[in-house]
Amino acid sequence: MPEDNVFTVQELASYLRMKPVTIYKHAKAGKLPCFKVGANWRFKKSTIDRWISEQEEKDNNGRSK
């Protein structure tokens, strides 16, 4: 069974090179794909990687060539 890493807020902040407070804000606003375990936000690495690819596509499609 393949292992799918799950990030905490601190780990995702490091992975995305963002401040943890920004991760909290985006999670709460629904801007990041996430789920809660009790009171704690969690982020699946595979879902975050897919979300990043989608964001890149949106940016690239919105640019004039």
N, CA, C, O and CB atoms as a CASP TS submission, in Angstrom:
PFRMAT TS
TARGET T0000
AUTHOR 0000-0000-0000
METHOD Language model
MODEL 1
PARENT N/A
ATOM      1  N   MET     1       0.849  -1.194   0.000  1.00  0.00           N
ATOM      2  CA  MET     1       0.000   0.000   0.000  1.00  0.00           C
ATOM      3  C   MET     1       0.884   1.243   0.000  1.00  0.00           C
ATOM      4  O   MET     1       1.746   1.388   0.867  1.00  0.00           O
ATOM      5  CB  MET     1      -0.961   0.006   1.230  1.00  0.00           C
ATOM      6  N   PRO     2       0.677   2.156  -0.980  1.00  0.00           N
ATOM      7  CA  PRO     2       1.532   3.342  -1.023  1.00  0.00           C
ATOM      8  C   PRO     2       1.271   4.263   0.159  1.00  0.00           C
ATOM      9  O   PRO     2       0.140   4.413   0.621  1.00  0.00           O
ATOM     10  CB  PRO     2       1.320   4.100  -2.326  1.00  0.00           C
ATOM     11  N   GLU     3       2.332   4.864   0.626  1.00  0.00           N
ATOM     12  CA  GLU     3       2.228   5.778   1.764  1.00  0.00           C
ATOM     13  C   GLU     3       1.863   7.176   1.268  1.00  0.00           C
ATOM     14  O   GLU     3       2.465   7.680   0.320  1.00  0.00           O
ATOM     15  CB  GLU     3       3.557   5.814   2.569  1.00  0.00           C
ATOM     16  N   ASP     4       0.888   7.790   1.902  1.00  0.00           N
ATOM     17  CA  ASP     4       0.498   9.152   1.545  1.00  0.00           C
ATOM     18  C   ASP     4       0.742  10.033   2.758  1.00  0.00           C
ATOM     19  O   ASP     4       0.058   9.910   3.775  1.00  0.00           O
ATOM     20  CB  ASP     4      -1.003   9.225   1.080  1.00  0.00           C
ATOM     21  N   ASN     5       1.713  10.913   2.646  1.00  0.00           N
ATOM     22  CA  ASN     5       2.067  11.771   3.773  1.00  0.00           C
ATOM     23  C   ASN     5       0.961  12.762   4.085  1.00  0.00           C
ATOM     24  O   ASN     5       0.284  13.264   3.188  1.00  0.00           O
ATOM     25  CB  ASN     5       3.361  12.513   3.486  1.00  0.00           C
ATOM     26  N   VAL     6       0.793  13.032   5.347  1.00  0.00           N
ATOM     27  CA  VAL     6      -0.162  14.034   5.815  1.00  0.00           C
ATOM     28  C   VAL     6       0.626  15.098   6.552  1.00  0.00           C
ATOM     29  O   VAL     6       1.375  14.797   7.482  1.00  0.00           O
ATOM     30  CB  VAL     6      -1.270  13.403   6.735  1.00  0.00           C
ATOM     31  N   PHE     7       0.454  16.358   6.128  1.00  0.00           N
ATOM     32  CA  PHE     7       1.162  17.475   6.732  1.00  0.00           C
ATOM     33  C   PHE     7       0.354  18.116   7.846  1.00  0.00           C
ATOM     34  O   PHE     7      -0.875  18.145   7.797  1.00  0.00           O
ATOM     35  CB  PHE     7       1.502  18.507   5.683  1.00  0.00           C
ATOM     36  N   THR     8       1.047  18.625   8.842  1.00  0.00           N
ATOM     37  CA  THR     8       0.468  19.544   9.822  1.00  0.00           C
ATOM     38  C   THR     8       0.578  20.951   9.225  1.00  0.00           C
ATOM     39  O   THR     8       1.166  21.126   8.157  1.00  0.00           O
ATOM     40  CB  THR     8       1.204  19.445  11.236  1.00  0.00           C
ATOM     41  N   VAL     9       0.026  21.931   9.894  1.00  0.00           N
ATOM     42  CA  VAL     9       0.144  23.321   9.436  1.00  0.00           C
ATOM     43  C   VAL     9       1.615  23.721   9.344  1.00  0.00           C
ATOM     44  O   VAL     9       2.037  24.314   8.351  1.00  0.00           O
ATOM     45  CB  VAL     9      -0.618  24.280  10.389  1.00  0.00           C
ATOM     46  N   GLN    10       2.385  23.404  10.364  1.00  0.00           N
ATOM     47  CA  GLN    10       3.806  23.775  10.378  1.00  0.00           C
ATOM     48  C   GLN    10       4.561  23.115   9.220  1.00  0.00           C
ATOM     49  O   GLN    10       5.378  23.756   8.559  1.00  0.00           O
ATOM     50  CB  GLN    10       4.449  23.378  11.722  1.00  0.00           C
ATOM     51  N   GLU    11       4.285  21.841   8.984  1.00  0.00           N
ATOM     52  CA  GLU    11       4.970  21.117   7.908  1.00  0.00           C
ATOM     53  C   GLU    11       4.589  21.664   6.538  1.00  0.00           C
ATOM     54  O   GLU    11       5.441  21.816   5.663  1.00  0.00           O
ATOM     55  CB  GLU    11       4.644  19.624   7.981  1.00  0.00           C
ATOM     56  N   LEU    12       3.292  21.962   6.356  1.00  0.00           N
ATOM     57  CA  LEU    12       2.857  22.514   5.078  1.00  0.00           C
ATOM     58  C   LEU    12       3.439  23.907   4.868  1.00  0.00           C
ATOM     59  O   LEU    12       3.827  24.252   3.752  1.00  0.00           O
ATOM     60  CB  LEU    12       1.325  22.562   5.005  1.00  0.00           C
ATOM     61  N   ALA    13       3.505  24.701   5.912  1.00  0.00           N
ATOM     62  CA  ALA    13       4.104  26.031   5.807  1.00  0.00           C
ATOM     63  C   ALA    13       5.549  25.930   5.319  1.00  0.00           C
ATOM     64  O   ALA    13       5.984  26.711   4.473  1.00  0.00           O
ATOM     65  CB  ALA    13       4.049  26.760   7.167  1.00  0.00           C
ATOM     66  N   SER    14       6.273  24.977   5.851  1.00  0.00           N
ATOM     67  CA  SER    14       7.653  24.763   5.423  1.00  0.00           C
ATOM     68  C   SER    14       7.697  24.287   3.967  1.00  0.00           C
ATOM     69  O   SER    14       8.505  24.774   3.177  1.00  0.00           O
ATOM     70  CB  SER    14       8.350  23.738   6.344  1.00  0.00           C
ATOM     71  N   TYR    15       6.834  23.344   3.618  1.00  0.00           N
ATOM     72  CA  TYR    15       6.781  22.773   2.269  1.00  0.00           C
ATOM     73  C   TYR    15       6.461  23.851   1.227  1.00  0.00           C
ATOM     74  O   TYR    15       7.057  23.872   0.149  1.00  0.00           O
ATOM     75  CB  TYR    15       5.730  21.647   2.206  1.00  0.00           C
ATOM     76  N   LEU    16       5.519  24.746   1.551  1.00  0.00           N
ATOM     77  CA  LEU    16       5.105  25.789   0.620  1.00  0.00           C
ATOM     78  C   LEU    16       5.876  27.090   0.795  1.00  0.00           C
ATOM     79  O   LEU    16       5.690  28.039   0.034  1.00  0.00           O
ATOM     80  CB  LEU    16       3.640  26.054   0.778  1.00  0.00           C
ATOM     81  N   ARG    17       6.741  27.127   1.802  1.00  0.00           N
ATOM     82  CA  ARG    17       7.529  28.326   2.125  1.00  0.00           C
ATOM     83  C   ARG    17       6.613  29.515   2.397  1.00  0.00           C
ATOM     84  O   ARG    17       6.773  30.604   1.844  1.00  0.00           O
ATOM     85  CB  ARG    17       8.504  28.662   0.974  1.00  0.00           C
ATOM     86  N   MET    18       5.650  29.257   3.271  1.00  0.00           N
ATOM     87  CA  MET    18       4.702  30.283   3.693  1.00  0.00           C
ATOM     88  C   MET    18       4.713  30.339   5.212  1.00  0.00           C
ATOM     89  O   MET    18       5.240  29.439   5.866  1.00  0.00           O
ATOM     90  CB  MET    18       3.263  29.995   3.149  1.00  0.00           C
ATOM     91  N   LYS    19       4.136  31.385   5.770  1.00  0.00           N
ATOM     92  CA  LYS    19       4.028  31.478   7.219  1.00  0.00           C
ATOM     93  C   LYS    19       2.840  30.633   7.688  1.00  0.00           C
ATOM     94  O   LYS    19       1.817  30.566   7.005  1.00  0.00           O
ATOM     95  CB  LYS    19       3.871  32.962   7.670  1.00  0.00           C
ATOM     96  N   PRO    20       2.974  29.991   8.849  1.00  0.00           N
ATOM     97  CA  PRO    20       1.866  29.183   9.373  1.00  0.00           C
ATOM     98  C   PRO    20       0.560  29.956   9.495  1.00  0.00           C
ATOM     99  O   PRO    20      -0.506  29.391   9.250  1.00  0.00           O
ATOM    100  CB  PRO    20       2.237  28.625  10.719  1.00  0.00           C
ATOM    101  N   VAL    21       0.611  31.222   9.864  1.00  0.00           N
ATOM    102  CA  VAL    21      -0.619  32.006  10.003  1.00  0.00           C
ATOM    103  C   VAL    21      -1.343  32.110   8.654  1.00  0.00           C
ATOM    104  O   VAL    21      -2.573  32.126   8.616  1.00  0.00           O
ATOM    105  CB  VAL    21      -0.302  33.422  10.554  1.00  0.00           C
ATOM    106  N   THR    22      -0.600  32.179   7.563  1.00  0.00           N
ATOM    107  CA  THR    22      -1.201  32.230   6.229  1.00  0.00           C
ATOM    108  C   THR    22      -1.869  30.898   5.889  1.00  0.00           C
ATOM    109  O   THR    22      -2.940  30.870   5.282  1.00  0.00           O
ATOM    110  CB  THR    22      -0.136  32.579   5.169  1.00  0.00           C
ATOM    111  N   ILE    23      -1.233  29.799   6.283  1.00  0.00           N
ATOM    112  CA  ILE    23      -1.828  28.477   6.068  1.00  0.00           C
ATOM    113  C   ILE    23      -3.152  28.384   6.821  1.00  0.00           C
ATOM    114  O   ILE    23      -4.151  27.926   6.267  1.00  0.00           O
ATOM    115  CB  ILE    23      -0.859  27.350   6.527  1.00  0.00           C
ATOM    116  N   TYR    24      -3.164  28.815   8.076  1.00  0.00           N
ATOM    117  CA  TYR    24      -4.406  28.816   8.866  1.00  0.00           C
ATOM    118  C   TYR    24      -5.497  29.629   8.173  1.00  0.00           C
ATOM    119  O   TYR    24      -6.636  29.175   8.063  1.00  0.00           O
ATOM    120  CB  TYR    24      -4.147  29.381  10.278  1.00  0.00           C
ATOM    121  N   LYS    25      -5.151  30.824   7.708  1.00  0.00           N
ATOM    122  CA  LYS    25      -6.134  31.697   7.057  1.00  0.00           C
ATOM    123  C   LYS    25      -6.711  31.040   5.808  1.00  0.00           C
ATOM    124  O   LYS    25      -7.924  31.041   5.602  1.00  0.00           O
ATOM    125  CB  LYS    25      -5.496  33.044   6.693  1.00  0.00           C
ATOM    126  N   HIS    26      -5.834  30.479   4.975  1.00  0.00           N
ATOM    127  CA  HIS    26      -6.289  29.843   3.736  1.00  0.00           C
ATOM    128  C   HIS    26      -7.103  28.581   4.020  1.00  0.00           C
ATOM    129  O   HIS    26      -8.079  28.304   3.323  1.00  0.00           O
ATOM    130  CB  HIS    26      -5.090  29.501   2.845  1.00  0.00           C
ATOM    131  N   ALA    27      -6.712  27.824   5.025  1.00  0.00           N
ATOM    132  CA  ALA    27      -7.470  26.625   5.392  1.00  0.00           C
ATOM    133  C   ALA    27      -8.876  27.007   5.848  1.00  0.00           C
ATOM    134  O   ALA    27      -9.866  26.433   5.393  1.00  0.00           O
ATOM    135  CB  ALA    27      -6.739  25.836   6.505  1.00  0.00           C
ATOM    136  N   LYS    28      -8.948  27.972   6.740  1.00  0.00           N
ATOM    137  CA  LYS    28     -10.236  28.406   7.284  1.00  0.00           C
ATOM    138  C   LYS    28     -11.142  28.979   6.195  1.00  0.00           C
ATOM    139  O   LYS    28     -12.358  28.791   6.236  1.00  0.00           O
ATOM    140  CB  LYS    28     -10.021  29.447   8.383  1.00  0.00           C
ATOM    141  N   ALA    29     -10.554  29.677   5.222  1.00  0.00           N
ATOM    142  CA  ALA    29     -11.317  30.286   4.132  1.00  0.00           C
ATOM    143  C   ALA    29     -11.666  29.295   3.026  1.00  0.00           C
ATOM    144  O   ALA    29     -12.397  29.637   2.097  1.00  0.00           O
ATOM    145  CB  ALA    29     -10.541  31.438   3.547  1.00  0.00           C
ATOM    146  N   GLY    30     -11.144  28.061   3.119  1.00  0.00           N
ATOM    147  CA  GLY    30     -11.423  27.058   2.096  1.00  0.00           C
ATOM    148  C   GLY    30     -10.579  27.201   0.845  1.00  0.00           C
ATOM    149  O   GLY    30     -10.916  26.640  -0.197  1.00  0.00           O
ATOM    150  N   LYS    31      -9.489  27.944   0.934  1.00  0.00           N
ATOM    151  CA  LYS    31      -8.610  28.160  -0.219  1.00  0.00           C
ATOM    152  C   LYS    31      -7.596  27.038  -0.400  1.00  0.00           C
ATOM    153  O   LYS    31      -7.004  26.907  -1.471  1.00  0.00           O
ATOM    154  CB  LYS    31      -7.882  29.479  -0.074  1.00  0.00           C
ATOM    155  N   LEU    32      -7.391  26.230   0.629  1.00  0.00           N
ATOM    156  CA  LEU    32      -6.483  25.086   0.569  1.00  0.00           C
ATOM    157  C   LEU    32      -7.290  23.814   0.803  1.00  0.00           C
ATOM    158  O   LEU    32      -8.199  23.806   1.632  1.00  0.00           O
ATOM    159  CB  LEU    32      -5.331  25.218   1.621  1.00  0.00           C
ATOM    160  N   PRO    33      -6.971  22.737   0.081  1.00  0.00           N
ATOM    161  CA  PRO    33      -7.642  21.465   0.352  1.00  0.00           C
ATOM    162  C   PRO    33      -7.127  20.882   1.673  1.00  0.00           C
ATOM    163  O   PRO    33      -5.933  20.623   1.824  1.00  0.00           O
ATOM    164  CB  PRO    33      -7.414  20.460  -0.817  1.00  0.00           C
ATOM    165  N   CYS    34      -8.041  20.681   2.620  1.00  0.00           N
ATOM    166  CA  CYS    34      -7.619  20.231   3.934  1.00  0.00           C
ATOM    167  C   CYS    34      -8.765  19.550   4.657  1.00  0.00           C
ATOM    168  O   CYS    34      -9.901  19.534   4.183  1.00  0.00           O
ATOM    169  CB  CYS    34      -7.094  21.400   4.758  1.00  0.00           C
ATOM    170  N   PHE    35      -8.444  18.988   5.811  1.00  0.00           N
ATOM    171  CA  PHE    35      -9.448  18.384   6.673  1.00  0.00           C
ATOM    172  C   PHE    35      -8.980  18.561   8.106  1.00  0.00           C
ATOM    173  O   PHE    35      -7.818  18.877   8.363  1.00  0.00           O
ATOM    174  CB  PHE    35      -9.678  16.872   6.326  1.00  0.00           C
ATOM    175  N   LYS    36      -9.893  18.356   9.024  1.00  0.00           N
ATOM    176  CA  LYS    36      -9.557  18.522  10.440  1.00  0.00           C
ATOM    177  C   LYS    36      -9.561  17.170  11.139  1.00  0.00           C
ATOM    178  O   LYS    36     -10.401  16.308  10.881  1.00  0.00           O
ATOM    179  CB  LYS    36     -10.549  19.488  11.131  1.00  0.00           C
ATOM    180  N   VAL    37      -8.601  17.020  12.023  1.00  0.00           N
ATOM    181  CA  VAL    37      -8.550  15.888  12.946  1.00  0.00           C
ATOM    182  C   VAL    37      -8.692  16.524  14.321  1.00  0.00           C
ATOM    183  O   VAL    37      -7.748  17.110  14.851  1.00  0.00           O
ATOM    184  CB  VAL    37      -7.196  15.017  12.801  1.00  0.00           C
ATOM    185  N   GLY    38      -9.879  16.400  14.884  1.00  0.00           N
ATOM    186  CA  GLY    38     -10.167  17.126  16.120  1.00  0.00           C
ATOM    187  C   GLY    38     -10.157  18.611  15.814  1.00  0.00           C
ATOM    188  O   GLY    38     -10.901  19.077  14.950  1.00  0.00           O
ATOM    189  N   ALA    39      -9.328  19.344  16.510  1.00  0.00           N
ATOM    190  CA  ALA    39      -9.219  20.790  16.290  1.00  0.00           C
ATOM    191  C   ALA    39      -8.060  21.152  15.371  1.00  0.00           C
ATOM    192  O   ALA    39      -7.799  22.334  15.145  1.00  0.00           O
ATOM    193  CB  ALA    39      -9.057  21.506  17.615  1.00  0.00           C
ATOM    194  N   ASN    40      -7.358  20.148  14.837  1.00  0.00           N
ATOM    195  CA  ASN    40      -6.130  20.394  14.077  1.00  0.00           C
ATOM    196  C   ASN    40      -6.329  20.196  12.580  1.00  0.00           C
ATOM    197  O   ASN    40      -6.914  19.205  12.143  1.00  0.00           O
ATOM    198  CB  ASN    40      -5.023  19.480  14.567  1.00  0.00           C
ATOM    199  N   TRP    41      -5.831  21.159  11.799  1.00  0.00           N
ATOM    200  CA  TRP    41      -5.869  21.053  10.340  1.00  0.00           C
ATOM    201  C   TRP    41      -4.828  20.051   9.865  1.00  0.00           C
ATOM    202  O   TRP    41      -3.727  19.972  10.410  1.00  0.00           O
ATOM    203  CB  TRP    41      -5.632  22.430   9.681  1.00  0.00           C
ATOM    204  N   ARG    42      -5.196  19.282   8.834  1.00  0.00           N
ATOM    205  CA  ARG    42      -4.278  18.335   8.194  1.00  0.00           C
ATOM    206  C   ARG    42      -4.415  18.473   6.685  1.00  0.00           C
ATOM    207  O   ARG    42      -5.471  18.847   6.174  1.00  0.00           O
ATOM    208  CB  ARG    42      -4.566  16.865   8.648  1.00  0.00           C
ATOM    209  N   PHE    43      -3.319  18.161   5.973  1.00  0.00           N
ATOM    210  CA  PHE    43      -3.235  18.349   4.531  1.00  0.00           C
ATOM    211  C   PHE    43      -2.545  17.139   3.911  1.00  0.00           C
ATOM    212  O   PHE    43      -1.412  16.821   4.273  1.00  0.00           O
ATOM    213  CB  PHE    43      -2.475  19.659   4.181  1.00  0.00           C
ATOM    214  N   LYS    44      -3.218  16.459   2.977  1.00  0.00           N
ATOM    215  CA  LYS    44      -2.592  15.321   2.296  1.00  0.00           C
ATOM    216  C   LYS    44      -1.624  15.845   1.243  1.00  0.00           C
ATOM    217  O   LYS    44      -1.980  16.708   0.440  1.00  0.00           O
ATOM    218  CB  LYS    44      -3.665  14.390   1.645  1.00  0.00           C
ATOM    219  N   LYS    45      -0.412  15.328   1.248  1.00  0.00           N
ATOM    220  CA  LYS    45       0.615  15.791   0.309  1.00  0.00           C
ATOM    221  C   LYS    45       0.155  15.619  -1.131  1.00  0.00           C
ATOM    222  O   LYS    45       0.323  16.529  -1.943  1.00  0.00           O
ATOM    223  CB  LYS    45       1.928  15.033   0.534  1.00  0.00           C
ATOM    224  N   SER    46      -0.420  14.471  -1.461  1.00  0.00           N
ATOM    225  CA  SER    46      -0.846  14.229  -2.841  1.00  0.00           C
ATOM    226  C   SER    46      -1.914  15.233  -3.272  1.00  0.00           C
ATOM    227  O   SER    46      -1.918  15.677  -4.420  1.00  0.00           O
ATOM    228  CB  SER    46      -1.379  12.796  -2.992  1.00  0.00           C
ATOM    229  N   THR    47      -2.812  15.590  -2.368  1.00  0.00           N
ATOM    230  CA  THR    47      -3.862  16.560  -2.680  1.00  0.00           C
ATOM    231  C   THR    47      -3.272  17.958  -2.837  1.00  0.00           C
ATOM    232  O   THR    47      -3.677  18.709  -3.724  1.00  0.00           O
ATOM    233  CB  THR    47      -4.943  16.560  -1.584  1.00  0.00           C
ATOM    234  N   ILE    48      -2.325  18.304  -1.985  1.00  0.00           N
ATOM    235  CA  ILE    48      -1.660  19.610  -2.082  1.00  0.00           C
ATOM    236  C   ILE    48      -0.872  19.706  -3.391  1.00  0.00           C
ATOM    237  O   ILE    48      -0.911  20.738  -4.060  1.00  0.00           O
ATOM    238  CB  ILE    48      -0.717  19.839  -0.867  1.00  0.00           C
ATOM    239  N   ASP    49      -0.165  18.648  -3.757  1.00  0.00           N
ATOM    240  CA  ASP    49       0.599  18.654  -5.006  1.00  0.00           C
ATOM    241  C   ASP    49      -0.318  18.820  -6.216  1.00  0.00           C
ATOM    242  O   ASP    49       0.013  19.545  -7.155  1.00  0.00           O
ATOM    243  CB  ASP    49       1.413  17.361  -5.138  1.00  0.00           C
ATOM    244  N   ARG    50      -1.469  18.149  -6.194  1.00  0.00           N
ATOM    245  CA  ARG    50      -2.449  18.282  -7.270  1.00  0.00           C
ATOM    246  C   ARG    50      -3.008  19.709  -7.304  1.00  0.00           C
ATOM    247  O   ARG    50      -3.181  20.283  -8.379  1.00  0.00           O
ATOM    248  CB  ARG    50      -3.595  17.254  -7.091  1.00  0.00           C
ATOM    249  N   TRP    51      -3.290  20.278  -6.129  1.00  0.00           N
ATOM    250  CA  TRP    51      -3.799  21.646  -6.021  1.00  0.00           C
ATOM    251  C   TRP    51      -2.777  22.632  -6.596  1.00  0.00           C
ATOM    252  O   TRP    51      -3.152  23.575  -7.294  1.00  0.00           O
ATOM    253  CB  TRP    51      -4.120  21.997  -4.542  1.00  0.00           C
ATOM    254  N   ILE    52      -1.506  22.421  -6.311  1.00  0.00           N
ATOM    255  CA  ILE    52      -0.451  23.284  -6.853  1.00  0.00           C
ATOM    256  C   ILE    52      -0.468  23.237  -8.379  1.00  0.00           C
ATOM    257  O   ILE    52      -0.384  24.275  -9.036  1.00  0.00           O
ATOM    258  CB  ILE    52       0.940  22.856  -6.315  1.00  0.00           C
ATOM    259  N   SER    53      -0.577  22.034  -8.942  1.00  0.00           N
ATOM    260  CA  SER    53      -0.626  21.890 -10.404  1.00  0.00           C
ATOM    261  C   SER    53      -1.833  22.617 -10.993  1.00  0.00           C
ATOM    262  O   SER    53      -1.731  23.257 -12.040  1.00  0.00           O
ATOM    263  CB  SER    53      -0.671  20.404 -10.795  1.00  0.00           C
ATOM    264  N   GLU    54      -2.962  22.515 -10.319  1.00  0.00           N
ATOM    265  CA  GLU    54      -4.165  23.214 -10.778  1.00  0.00           C
ATOM    266  C   GLU    54      -3.979  24.724 -10.733  1.00  0.00           C
ATOM    267  O   GLU    54      -4.425  25.434 -11.635  1.00  0.00           O
ATOM    268  CB  GLU    54      -5.369  22.813  -9.928  1.00  0.00           C
ATOM    269  N   GLN    55      -3.323  25.216  -9.687  1.00  0.00           N
ATOM    270  CA  GLN    55      -3.070  26.660  -9.574  1.00  0.00           C
ATOM    271  C   GLN    55      -2.148  27.127 -10.691  1.00  0.00           C
ATOM    272  O   GLN    55      -2.342  28.208 -11.246  1.00  0.00           O
ATOM    273  CB  GLN    55      -2.455  27.003  -8.198  1.00  0.00           C
ATOM    274  N   GLU    56      -1.143  26.316 -11.024  1.00  0.00           N
ATOM    275  CA  GLU    56      -0.220  26.656 -12.110  1.00  0.00           C
ATOM    276  C   GLU    56      -0.965  26.734 -13.437  1.00  0.00           C
ATOM    277  O   GLU    56      -0.734  27.641 -14.236  1.00  0.00           O
ATOM    278  CB  GLU    56       0.921  25.622 -12.199  1.00  0.00           C
ATOM    279  N   GLU    57      -1.869  25.767 -13.665  1.00  0.00           N
ATOM    280  CA  GLU    57      -2.641  25.759 -14.909  1.00  0.00           C
ATOM    281  C   GLU    57      -3.532  26.992 -15.008  1.00  0.00           C
ATOM    282  O   GLU    57      -3.633  27.603 -16.071  1.00  0.00           O
ATOM    283  CB  GLU    57      -3.493  24.487 -15.004  1.00  0.00           C
ATOM    284  N   LYS    58      -4.180  27.361 -13.898  1.00  0.00           N
ATOM    285  CA  LYS    58      -5.019  28.565 -13.892  1.00  0.00           C
ATOM    286  C   LYS    58      -4.191  29.796 -14.235  1.00  0.00           C
ATOM    287  O   LYS    58      -4.610  30.631 -15.037  1.00  0.00           O
ATOM    288  CB  LYS    58      -5.698  28.749 -12.521  1.00  0.00           C
ATOM    289  N   ASP    59      -3.004  29.905 -13.619  1.00  0.00           N
ATOM    290  CA  ASP    59      -2.134  31.050 -13.881  1.00  0.00           C
ATOM    291  C   ASP    59      -1.690  31.076 -15.334  1.00  0.00           C
ATOM    292  O   ASP    59      -1.683  32.133 -15.964  1.00  0.00           O
ATOM    293  CB  ASP    59      -0.913  31.016 -12.962  1.00  0.00           C
ATOM    294  N   ASN    60      -1.321  29.922 -15.869  1.00  0.00           N
ATOM    295  CA  ASN    60      -0.841  29.853 -17.244  1.00  0.00           C
ATOM    296  C   ASN    60      -1.960  30.106 -18.251  1.00  0.00           C
ATOM    297  O   ASN    60      -1.716  30.714 -19.294  1.00  0.00           O
ATOM    298  CB  ASN    60      -0.208  28.499 -17.507  1.00  0.00           C
ATOM    299  N   ASN    61      -3.168  29.659 -17.967  1.00  0.00           N
ATOM    300  CA  ASN    61      -4.295  29.873 -18.872  1.00  0.00           C
ATOM    301  C   ASN    61      -4.759  31.316 -18.851  1.00  0.00           C
ATOM    302  O   ASN    61      -5.327  31.792 -19.833  1.00  0.00           O
ATOM    303  CB  ASN    61      -5.448  28.955 -18.509  1.00  0.00           C
ATOM    304  N   GLY    62      -4.533  32.014 -17.766  1.00  0.00           N
ATOM    305  CA  GLY    62      -4.970  33.398 -17.640  1.00  0.00           C
ATOM    306  C   GLY    62      -4.027  34.400 -18.264  1.00  0.00           C
ATOM    307  O   GLY    62      -4.377  35.568 -18.430  1.00  0.00           O
ATOM    308  N   ARG    63      -2.844  33.958 -18.608  1.00  0.00           N
ATOM    309  CA  ARG    63      -1.848  34.860 -19.183  1.00  0.00           C
ATOM    310  C   ARG    63      -2.020  34.947 -20.688  1.00  0.00           C
ATOM    311  O   ARG    63      -2.302  33.948 -21.351  1.00  0.00           O
ATOM    312  CB  ARG    63      -0.427  34.395 -18.837  1.00  0.00           C
ATOM    313  N   SER    64      -1.850  36.134 -21.215  1.00  0.00           N
ATOM    314  CA  SER    64      -1.908  36.299 -22.675  1.00  0.00           C
ATOM    315  C   SER    64      -0.548  35.923 -23.240  1.00  0.00           C
ATOM    316  O   SER    64       0.492  36.132 -22.614  1.00  0.00           O
ATOM    317  CB  SER    64      -2.302  37.771 -23.080  1.00  0.00           C
ATOM    318  N   LYS    65      -0.589  35.362 -24.445  1.00  0.00           N
ATOM    319  CA  LYS    65       0.661  34.885 -25.066  1.00  0.00           C
ATOM    320  C   LYS    65       1.063  35.739 -26.226  1.00  0.00           C
ATOM    321  O   LYS    65       2.086  35.478 -26.859  1.00  0.00           O
ATOM    322  CB  LYS    65       0.522  33.453 -25.525  1.00  0.00           C
TER
END
